[in-house]
Amino acid sequence: MSPIQLFLLPGNVASDALHIEDADSRTMMRTLVNMLVWNLVAVLVVLPFI
């Protein structure tokens, strides 16, 4: 699995789970989920240093 596929994995899993087939809708869902997941990861990584 390439790094880009790993980065997009949460959004792809969510899109597959919701059975989204339309390319535009899938892109929007993938973008939303990836932003939420990776922002949460970033906050949890930085939080102990604050």
A tleap script that builds the chain and sets N, CA, C and O, in Angstrom:
source leaprc.protein.ff14SB
mol = sequence {
  NMET SER PRO ILE GLN LEU PHE LEU LEU PRO
  GLY ASN VAL ALA SER ASP ALA LEU HIE ILE
  GLU ASP ALA ASP SER ARG THR MET MET ARG
  THR LEU VAL ASN MET LEU VAL TRP ASN LEU
  VAL ALA VAL LEU VAL VAL LEU PRO PHE CILE
}
set mol.1.N position { 0.855 -1.176 0.000 }
set mol.1.CA position { 0.000 0.000 0.000 }
set mol.1.C position { 0.901 1.239 0.000 }
set mol.1.O position { 1.803 1.368 0.828 }
set mol.2.N position { 0.640 2.133 -0.935 }
set mol.2.CA position { 1.445 3.349 -1.032 }
set mol.2.C position { 1.007 4.354 0.050 }
set mol.2.O position { -0.091 4.242 0.595 }
set mol.3.N position { 1.863 5.324 0.351 }
set mol.3.CA position { 1.500 6.319 1.374 }
set mol.3.C position { 0.228 7.100 1.033 }
set mol.3.O position { -0.560 7.425 1.921 }
set mol.4.N position { 0.033 7.398 -0.248 }
set mol.4.CA position { -1.174 8.152 -0.621 }
set mol.4.C position { -2.430 7.307 -0.409 }
set mol.4.O position { -3.465 7.833 0.001 }
set mol.5.N position { -2.350 6.022 -0.679 }
set mol.5.CA position { -3.493 5.137 -0.443 }
set mol.5.C position { -3.779 5.031 1.049 }
set mol.5.O position { -4.940 4.981 1.456 }
set mol.6.N position { -2.734 4.995 1.861 }
set mol.6.CA position { -2.909 4.941 3.309 }
set mol.6.C position { -3.537 6.235 3.821 }
set mol.6.O position { -4.384 6.212 4.714 }
set mol.7.N position { -3.115 7.366 3.249 }
set mol.7.CA position { -3.657 8.660 3.651 }
set mol.7.C position { -5.140 8.784 3.305 }
set mol.7.O position { -5.903 9.387 4.060 }
set mol.8.N position { -5.550 8.223 2.178 }
set mol.8.CA position { -6.940 8.312 1.731 }
set mol.8.C position { -7.819 7.184 2.265 }
set mol.8.O position { -9.027 7.181 2.030 }
set mol.9.N position { -7.235 6.238 2.971 }
set mol.9.CA position { -7.962 5.055 3.437 }
set mol.9.C position { -9.205 5.366 4.274 }
set mol.9.O position { -10.255 4.784 4.001 }
set mol.10.N position { -9.150 6.250 5.279 }
set mol.10.CA position { -10.375 6.493 6.073 }
set mol.10.C position { -11.551 6.959 5.226 }
set mol.10.O position { -12.677 6.503 5.427 }
set mol.11.N position { -11.304 7.851 4.294 }
set mol.11.CA position { -12.375 8.346 3.434 }
set mol.11.C position { -12.903 7.284 2.490 }
set mol.11.O position { -14.106 7.212 2.238 }
set mol.12.N position { -12.009 6.463 1.969 }
set mol.12.CA position { -12.438 5.379 1.081 }
set mol.12.C position { -13.272 4.351 1.831 }
set mol.12.O position { -14.262 3.848 1.298 }
set mol.13.N position { -12.886 4.039 3.049 }
set mol.13.CA position { -13.647 3.076 3.853 }
set mol.13.C position { -15.042 3.621 4.157 }
set mol.13.O position { -16.031 2.894 4.068 }
set mol.14.N position { -15.115 4.901 4.514 }
set mol.14.CA position { -16.418 5.512 4.803 }
set mol.14.C position { -17.294 5.543 3.554 }
set mol.14.O position { -18.492 5.269 3.630 }
set mol.15.N position { -16.703 5.875 2.406 }
set mol.15.CA position { -17.468 5.916 1.156 }
set mol.15.C position { -17.964 4.525 0.774 }
set mol.15.O position { -19.094 4.372 0.310 }
set mol.16.N position { -17.127 3.520 0.967 }
set mol.16.CA position { -17.538 2.153 0.672 }
set mol.16.C position { -18.649 1.699 1.626 }
set mol.16.O position { -19.594 1.029 1.208 }
set mol.17.N position { -18.532 2.064 2.899 }
set mol.17.CA position { -19.529 1.654 3.883 }
set mol.17.C position { -20.890 2.287 3.595 }
set mol.17.O position { -21.927 1.685 3.873 }
set mol.18.N position { -20.887 3.489 3.041 }
set mol.18.CA position { -22.138 4.179 2.726 }
set mol.18.C position { -22.614 3.901 1.310 }
set mol.18.O position { -23.633 4.441 0.880 }
set mol.19.N position { -21.885 3.063 0.582 }
set mol.19.CA position { -22.224 2.667 -0.789 }
set mol.19.C position { -22.369 3.874 -1.711 }
set mol.19.O position { -23.320 3.956 -2.489 }
set mol.20.N position { -21.424 4.809 -1.622 }
set mol.20.CA position { -21.436 5.993 -2.477 }
set mol.20.C position { -20.709 5.631 -3.770 }
set mol.20.O position { -19.537 5.255 -3.740 }
set mol.21.N position { -21.393 5.742 -4.894 }
set mol.21.CA position { -20.828 5.370 -6.190 }
set mol.21.C position { -20.481 6.577 -7.051 }
set mol.21.O position { -19.529 6.512 -7.828 }
set mol.22.N position { -21.221 7.673 -6.939 }
set mol.22.CA position { -20.984 8.859 -7.755 }
set mol.22.C position { -19.612 9.449 -7.420 }
set mol.22.O position { -19.295 9.656 -6.248 }
set mol.23.N position { -18.801 9.718 -8.442 }
set mol.23.CA position { -17.417 10.166 -8.234 }
set mol.23.C position { -17.349 11.487 -7.469 }
set mol.23.O position { -16.501 11.642 -6.589 }
set mol.24.N position { -18.219 12.435 -7.785 }
set mol.24.CA position { -18.193 13.729 -7.095 }
set mol.24.C position { -18.598 13.586 -5.629 }
set mol.24.O position { -17.962 14.166 -4.749 }
set mol.25.N position { -19.631 12.832 -5.371 }
set mol.25.CA position { -20.075 12.623 -3.991 }
set mol.25.C position { -19.027 11.860 -3.195 }
set mol.25.O position { -18.797 12.144 -2.020 }
set mol.26.N position { -18.400 10.900 -3.838 }
set mol.26.CA position { -17.357 10.112 -3.176 }
set mol.26.C position { -16.157 10.998 -2.812 }
set mol.26.O position { -15.559 10.844 -1.747 }
set mol.27.N position { -15.819 11.920 -3.710 }
set mol.27.CA position { -14.707 12.835 -3.440 }
set mol.27.C position { -15.025 13.739 -2.259 }
set mol.27.O position { -14.172 13.966 -1.400 }
set mol.28.N position { -16.246 14.256 -2.211 }
set mol.28.CA position { -16.629 15.126 -1.102 }
set mol.28.C position { -16.636 14.371 0.230 }
set mol.28.O position { -16.155 14.887 1.238 }
set mol.29.N position { -17.180 13.158 0.234 }
set mol.29.CA position { -17.207 12.364 1.463 }
set mol.29.C position { -15.788 12.007 1.900 }
set mol.29.O position { -15.458 12.090 3.083 }
set mol.30.N position { -14.961 11.615 0.952 }
set mol.30.CA position { -13.586 11.243 1.277 }
set mol.30.C position { -12.827 12.437 1.850 }
set mol.30.O position { -12.056 12.288 2.798 }
set mol.31.N position { -13.046 13.624 1.275 }
set mol.31.CA position { -12.387 14.830 1.768 }
set mol.31.C position { -12.825 15.147 3.188 }
set mol.31.O position { -11.992 15.437 4.047 }
set mol.32.N position { -14.124 15.093 3.440 }
set mol.32.CA position { -14.652 15.383 4.778 }
set mol.32.C position { -14.101 14.415 5.817 }
set mol.32.O position { -13.600 14.837 6.859 }
set mol.33.N position { -14.192 13.131 5.537 }
set mol.33.CA position { -13.756 12.127 6.509 }
set mol.33.C position { -12.252 12.210 6.735 }
set mol.33.O position { -11.790 12.121 7.873 }
set mol.34.N position { -11.486 12.379 5.660 }
set mol.34.CA position { -10.037 12.475 5.825 }
set mol.34.C position { -9.630 13.692 6.639 }
set mol.34.O position { -8.716 13.607 7.459 }
set mol.35.N position { -10.294 14.826 6.427 }
set mol.35.CA position { -9.982 16.011 7.222 }
set mol.35.C position { -10.281 15.765 8.694 }
set mol.35.O position { -9.483 16.124 9.561 }
set mol.36.N position { -11.421 15.159 8.978 }
set mol.36.CA position { -11.781 14.898 10.373 }
set mol.36.C position { -10.800 13.931 11.035 }
set mol.36.O position { -10.345 14.169 12.154 }
set mol.37.N position { -10.481 12.850 10.346 }
set mol.37.CA position { -9.597 11.826 10.921 }
set mol.37.C position { -8.191 12.369 11.123 }
set mol.37.O position { -7.632 12.241 12.213 }
set mol.38.N position { -7.611 12.974 10.091 }
set mol.38.CA position { -6.213 13.393 10.199 }
set mol.38.C position { -6.048 14.620 11.088 }
set mol.38.O position { -4.990 14.790 11.693 }
set mol.39.N position { -7.064 15.484 11.186 }
set mol.39.CA position { -6.998 16.581 12.150 }
set mol.39.C position { -7.044 16.050 13.573 }
set mol.39.O position { -6.330 16.545 14.445 }
set mol.40.N position { -7.881 15.043 13.816 }
set mol.40.CA position { -7.929 14.426 15.145 }
set mol.40.C position { -6.590 13.787 15.498 }
set mol.40.O position { -6.110 13.938 16.622 }
set mol.41.N position { -5.991 13.083 14.564 }
set mol.41.CA position { -4.680 12.463 14.806 }
set mol.41.C position { -3.642 13.534 15.127 }
set mol.41.O position { -2.853 13.373 16.058 }
set mol.42.N position { -3.639 14.620 14.364 }
set mol.42.CA position { -2.671 15.693 14.596 }
set mol.42.C position { -2.854 16.322 15.974 }
set mol.42.O position { -1.872 16.579 16.670 }
set mol.43.N position { -4.092 16.570 16.370 }
set mol.43.CA position { -4.362 17.153 17.679 }
set mol.43.C position { -3.921 16.214 18.794 }
set mol.43.O position { -3.328 16.657 19.777 }
set mol.44.N position { -4.202 14.934 18.653 }
set mol.44.CA position { -3.822 13.973 19.682 }
set mol.44.C position { -2.310 13.799 19.779 }
set mol.44.O position { -1.788 13.496 20.853 }
set mol.45.N position { -1.614 13.985 18.681 }
set mol.45.CA position { -0.150 13.893 18.703 }
set mol.45.C position { 0.457 15.136 19.362 }
set mol.45.O position { 1.425 15.029 20.116 }
set mol.46.N position { -0.103 16.299 19.082 }
set mol.46.CA position { 0.462 17.554 19.593 }
set mol.46.C position { 0.034 17.836 21.034 }
set mol.46.O position { 0.767 18.485 21.780 }
set mol.47.N position { -1.127 17.361 21.424 }
set mol.47.CA position { -1.704 17.673 22.738 }
set mol.47.C position { -0.757 17.409 23.916 }
set mol.47.O position { -0.695 18.243 24.819 }
set mol.48.N position { -0.025 16.307 23.954 }
set mol.48.CA position { 0.856 16.098 25.126 }
set mol.48.C position { 1.966 17.136 25.251 }
set mol.48.O position { 2.539 17.282 26.330 }
set mol.49.N position { 2.283 17.855 24.189 }
set mol.49.CA position { 3.364 18.829 24.229 }
set mol.49.C position { 2.905 20.220 24.624 }
set mol.49.O position { 3.721 21.137 24.723 }
set mol.50.N position { 1.608 20.390 24.852 }
set mol.50.CA position { 1.083 21.713 25.221 }
set mol.50.C position { 1.056 21.854 26.718 }
set mol.50.O position { 0.647 22.895 27.233 }
savepdb mol mol.pdb
quit
